[in-house]
Amino acid sequence: MAINVTHLDHFVLTVADIERTCDFYERVLGMKRALFGEGRTALHFGNQKINLHPLDNLPDPNVRHATPGAADLCFIATTPIAEVVKHLREEQVQIITGPGQRSGARADLISVYFYDPDDNLIEVANEQSRAR
């Protein structure tokens, strides 16, 4: 029997500074900070969340290689990519590459890439129709 995975609920980022990370994701990507469990922090967006683990106090003893800056994430946005670029510039976020064409899980993408405060590579993309 194969496991039928339907969607991603959450993922975890190990970060050097919870406040700096929350400020960036709230200000730049419009995510919402929330506390859960025993004072842990998460960032909510759509139907998903990012749990944040502070590097100096990892709450999960099962994590083997926790390190900031090791993630490469792609977020799908409905905001047109030209407006994403404008917003990133207004927030003084350096665009590493893009806009450019990429291949996503469900559709072709037009994407821009930049780094978060921990040097995780962040991609924000608009889905495009796939040619049939």
Number of C-alpha atoms within 10 A of each C-alpha: 3 4 5 6 6 6 8 9 9 13 11 13 21 23 23 19 16 17 10 13 18 20 16 17 18 15 14 17 16 13 19 16 17 14 11 9 6 7 8 14 19 24 20 18 16 7 9 14 19 17 20 22 23 19 16 10 9 14 13 9 6 8 9 7 8 17 16 18 17 14 16 12 11 15 12 14 14 10 11 12 20 11 10 21 20 11 15 18 12 10 12 10 15 13 16 13 11 17 18 12 15 16 13 16 7 10 14 17 21 21 26 24 20 17 16 17 17 18 14 18 17 19 20 23 27 21 21 15 9 10 6 3
